[in-house]
């Protein structure tokens, strides 16, 4: 990450959430980035950018307030064959970072191909409102049910029908309201009373 401002801080936090090893190159840092360095969550090279700073990098983010330095980072990354994302310059990006909403293992991504991060953020906020934690719980439930469905249906076509029947129109509402007894009854109707699945812990896991 070249740059130590608020945009860099937001990007670094996203990278750290994905277990990336982050090196920040910048003469100064925001208080948030300084705290991350203090906690050893990322490393800091306190200096102005130079071409040698990209040595060993896997991805490069250019988030400085200097168009000249941004251009230099783009040229150096291109020369070294390192994927680069130049903030606010789609034409100088070899990859884009979508805005995401995560609900457990469910990930919803929004991309505007770099044309408007503000629009991507707006759509993401709407997705956050529309798709709450219940969708992560639903995905967790469906993952646990795979074995039951495979055992209950002999063909792919029959399994597809079972999955469709499990996804009742009201199942998301039942999960949102914590009506696990209703979910359990529904699953017994679809998969039979001998279905062996404990869903009592789903509500505490996501």
Long-range contacts (C-beta under 8 A, 24 or more apart in sequence): 1-25, 1-26, 1-61, 1-63, 2-26, 2-49, 2-53, 2-60, 2-61, 2-62, 2-63, 2-64, 2-69, 2-73, 3-61, 3-62, 3-63, 3-64, 3-65, 3-87, 4-28, 4-29, 4-30, 4-33, 5-30, 5-63, 5-64, 5-65, 6-30, 7-63, 7-87, 8-33, 8-61, 8-63, 9-33, 11-61, 11-63, 11-87, 11-97, 12-36, 12-42, 14-97, 16-41, 16-42, 20-59, 23-57, 25-49, 25-53, 26-64, 49-73, 51-76, 54-80, 54-82, 57-82, 58-82, 58-83, 59-83, 59-84, 59-85, 59-95, 60-84, 60-85, 61-85, 61-87, 62-86, 62-87, 62-92, 63-87, 88-117, 90-114, 90-115, 99-123, 99-124, 100-124, 101-127, 101-128, 101-131, 102-136, 103-131, 103-132, 103-133, 103-135, 103-136, 103-139, 103-206, 104-133, 104-135, 104-136, 104-137, 104-139, 104-140, 104-206, 105-136, 105-139, 105-140, 105-143, 106-131, 106-135, 106-136, 106-139, 132-176, 133-206, 134-172, 134-175, 134-176, 135-172, 136-206, 137-175, 137-202, 137-203, 137-205, 137-206, 138-171, 138-172, 138-175, 140-202, 140-205, 140-206, 141-175, 141-183, 141-199, 141-202, 142-166, 142-167, 144-197, 144-199, 145-187, 145-191, 145-197, 148-191, 148-195, 148-196, 148-197, 149-191, 152-191, 152-192, 162-190, 162-191, 165-190, 166-190, 166-191, 175-202, 178-203
